[in-house]
Amino acid sequence: MGRPSWRAWGALCSSVVALCIIRAYLPVVVERRVAAALARNERYAGSFDDVDVSVLRLSYTIENLRLVKRNGRVPVPFVIAPRVVYALDKGALLRGGLLGTIAFSSPAVNLVDGPTPEDRQGPTGVDWRITLRRLFPTSVNRIEIRDGTLHFRNFHTKPAVDVYLGHIELGASNVPSRGPVTYGTIDLHGRGVPMNTGTVEAWFQLMPNTRRPSFDGKLLLEHVRLAEWNSLLRAYAGLDVEGGTSGLDSALESRNGQMEGYVNASVADMDALKFPHELSVQSISESLRGTLLTAVLERKQGFVLADKDIYVSVAGGGALAEPAGDLAIAAALVSSLRDLPLPAGTLVLGEVGLAGEVRAVGQVDQRLAEAAQLGFSRCVLPEGNRARAASPPLELCGVANVGQAMDALFA
């Protein structure tokens, strides 16, 4: 066996020098890429301390990543992540594919509510897939969160709200960071500890190749101490709870926007539930009804209402004592949002369900007779009531869902 030739030694030395150069300059290249990607996010300003590259592990680590809202008045960062590790999936690489995984270690996310858009922050309004594409050089197949924390805060209520879900462990597979998912489902499984008491666990399969939301999901909440949530309950519901635990077991299935399933909630060993003097069961009911109607208009009609303050009042100071006024409230909201008046002489009545369906209501014949005496000439009402109306004194337009109702009123 002969001695290695000078040519072989030269090739070996050249390879070593090339590897040293790559090892020296690759962190600089990656760091510039990360900085440029964060700078292009229009809503959140990004910063980090350092980027470490491991050539052997085919990975790099972003140290102390922070995202802070631009042009806002939010006193806490949106995201703090001590370590974010991107790594090529070696199994996919052996199969000829380029896929990566991202792991967040001990991240903290702050969702903040407030009286104005400048006082709020959250994930909406940003296509985070674009940020992922800019931060990482390949498609991302899996995202992991290890020991994370999710806060919900409001610094403008009395008391200030700070509730959180801690010790979050979450995995998401087949995540579409570059274009749509072309096959399969997005699978998510996560668990955490709410306010250091009890447990919450969730499983979801999202089906991205459908026109309307389609998913299967389960949510299990156990042994949560209600008193730990008093800041949230006082600020948003006017309630004060002393003692007691709660739980929730839910399974939901949605196909093309049609959802079914069950939600079982439980409360045990509650010591006291205090209402402020100005709060009544009726006001709670009306608040929940308004929340449902705005949710339906957002999901079924595409309106954006999260950044708007909504007030509903009845002429003459009356109260909404039954759900037959749901459709009228929804029509009034759409009238305001579109800046279009409701048709003159038109009565609107019907109960609105969570899926956007318009449900039949009682005493329709009496309502129509009274409306005719008041000068109304047309009524938009649930299709179930229209089919059963006997000799109606008004022109009737039956509708099955909120979309049909809005078309009948504003088309």
C-alpha positions, 0 to 999 in steps of 0.5 A: 500500500503506497503513501497518499499522493500530494494530490490526495493531501491537497484535496483533504486540506482543501476540504478542511479549509472549505469546512472551516470557512463554511463554519465561520461564515454560515452563522453570519449568513443565517443571522442576517437572514433572521434579522431581515425576516424579522424586520419585514414583519409590519406589525411586530418588531423582532429582535434576538441575541445570537444565532448558533449553527450546528453543521453536523446536526443540520440545525441552527438556534435563535437565542432570546427571540422577542416580538414587540408590537410596533406603534402600540401601547402594549407594555409586554412583548407578544412573544418571548422565546429563549431558544428556537431550534430549526433542524432539517428532518434527516429522515425526509432528507434521506428520502430526497425531501427538504423538510424542517422542524421547529422547537420552541423552548419555554416560550411565553405568548401574551394576548392582550385586550384593551379599549383600542386597537393600539392597546391590543395584541394577538396573532390576527392580522399577520400571515405567520406562514410568511414569517416562517418562510422568511425565517427558515429555508425549507418547508416546516413539517412539525412545530413543537412547544416545550414548557410554554406559557400563554397569557391573556391580559388586560391592563385597563380593567379593574382589577387588571386581568392576567390569566394563563395556561402554563407548562404547555406541551404542544406538537403540530404536524404537517404544518403548511408553512409553504402553500396549502397542505396537499394531503392529509390533515394538520394534527395537533395535540397539546396539554397544559396547566391552567393557573397552576391548578388542574389540567387541560388537554386537546386533540385536533385534526384540521382538514385544510383542503375544504372551502369551509372549516372542517375539523375533528376535536376533543377538549378535556378540562379537569380540576380547575380552581375557579377562584384563580380566574376571578380577575377575568370573571370580575372584569368580563362577567361581573362575577366573584367566585369563592372556592369550587372547581370546574371541568369540561369535556367536549368533542366537536366535529365540523364538516364544511362549516356544519358543526355538531358534537357535545360540551359537558361542563361541571362545577363542584364545591362552589362556596359563593357566587357574587353578583354586583348590584347592577348585574342581573340574569337578564343582562348576562343573557343579553350579553351572551346573546350579543356575543353569539350574534357577533360570532355568527356574523364573523364566521358566516358573513365574513365581517371583522368585529373584534376591533369594534365596540358594539352597543345594542339598545331598544327604542323607548328603553325596552329590554330584549327578553326573548331570542325572537329579536336575534335576527333583528339585532343581526340585521341592525349590525349588518345595516351599520357595518354596510352603511345601508338602511333596512327596508322601510315597513319590514319586520324582522324576527327569528332566533339565530343559532350558533351555526347561523341557522334561523330558528322558528319562534312562538306566537307568530300569528299574534306578532304579524297581526300586531305588526300589520296594525302598526303599519308594517307590510313585509316580514322576514322570518324563519322558514318554519314559521312562514310554512305554518302561517295561516292567512298572514296579513303581511308579505312573508319572506321565509329564511333558513339562515342568516345569509339568506336573511341578509340577502332578503334585506339588503340585496 
